[in-house]
Amino acid sequence: MNPSTKTYHAKNFELLKGAAANVATTLKKNPTPNKDQIENLEAAFKALDKQVKLYTDNTPKAAPVGQKYDKAHAEWQLVKHGKGDSKKIVAEMEWISKSPYVSPTGAVERPSTPAPTGGGH
């Protein structure tokens, strides 16, 4: 897909992937978040709720993203209360951040692989 012609659905997915990566990074650095980090992560999850819904509604082949998010969100409910395992959230969010875009028609768009450059010695 030409970046200048991305649909709202595709742009939302890019935001979703970025937000998921940010949550994963935050929890990698701070597996036991403090009060301020919990507030920030709670806001991130609220934003992700909307982004996941917008991305997965009417896009059946995007269901795995929703399922991974649901697992991460459920684990977050435990982690923010000092229970659970933040590594599980990190794993789910990293998976989301690396997943390919699925259009509402079900077409899967994988990121293009850069052409190999000369390996020069």
Buried (B, 14 or more C-beta within 10 A) or exposed (E): EEEEEBEEBBEBBEBBBEBBBBBBBBBBEEEEBEEEBBEBBEEBBEEBEEBBEBBBEEBEBBEEBBEBBEBBBEBBEBBBEEEBEBEBBBBBBBBBBEBEBBBBEEEEEEEEEEEEEEEEE
